Amino acid sequence: MAVLDSNSSSICLSKSAVHTCKHCRMFVLGTEELKSAEHILRGSFPESLRVYGCLYNINRGKPYNWEVISDSWPDFRAIICKPKLQSRQDYQDREGDCNMCHIYAKDKESLQNLLGTSGLLDWSQFTLLAGVDGKHLDAVKELAACKNTPTKMQGFMFAMTLEDSNHLKDPERNLASRLKPLTTAHAELVNSTWKYGSSKCSYNSIVSYISNYPSLCVTAEDGTPVSWLLMSHHGTLGLLYTSPEHRRKGHARLLVTTMARALLEQGRPIYAFVEEGNNPSYSLFMSLGFSHKPDFRPVWFQLNPR
């Protein structure tokens, strides 16, 4: 584990965790700490899901470009996954291009203390804080105001989780025969329809998702995908899309049902983040037995304009 002292540029290497003042130090988690943190975060669902998903994939050898930093160890109260690269021109995917940070904190004060630690964030750079608990948002706004950093709320989400397969029905046989994994040859098609797509960085993200994580599509008779579902680096079901002329035929229901069953069999938590106002997706996930915690609304919060 690397222990970073915010009062200097030095990095102190420690073989074991050292309890220190969270105002002074940050803890960059190493291999063994990442495994322990994954286990610890399972006890804090749904609030910890995004960080948990990042760690789950890191610990299983999936490609990543994050460093994981906590406010203390092992009894951390705030933890963040942030891109390693700080040079904007070096970013190769959407998460890097957005300087996207995934965050979990047990309380407002812990979140504010970690984010305010010198050297953690560049408050003059565009940054997207993903998954901030809406109850803690005031702490981030106060910190940004102190640093004269302009902010923008990108949106509130529902953290939809599935505990069992009781509401998942068997797909129609004729549709099931048209289910296939996506390939990287489909990345351009997916990128062209994604709300956050159409750039080279988003294309690279989609190629990585397809190459490293489960994906499914329903194909037309000629083999062209007409509906699809992917999984992201943080373990979220996402990029669910059906071509307009093929909607209301049960394609999205089939995709979510099939992938959810497979993941449940592996013992993995099943979750998706649905933006408030996306009523079709919200209704679909609710009808399949997904639920959300009433008092938890994760927020995507932007620092500085693009």
Salt bridges, closest charged atoms under 4 A:
GLU32 OE2 - LYS35 NZ 3.78
GLU38 OE1 - ARG60 NH1 3.03
GLU47 OE2 - LYS293 NZ 2.66
GLU67 OE2 - LYS82 NZ 3.32
GLU95 OE1 - HIS102 NE2 3.13
GLU95 OE2 - HIS234 NE2 3.08
ASP97 OD2 - ARG306 NH2 2.63
ASP107 OD2 - ARG77 NH2 2.77
ASP133 OD2 - LYS135 NZ 3.17
ASP170 OD1 - ARG261 NH1 2.91
GLU275 OE1 - LYS195 NZ 2.78
GLU276 OE2 - ARG297 NE 2.76
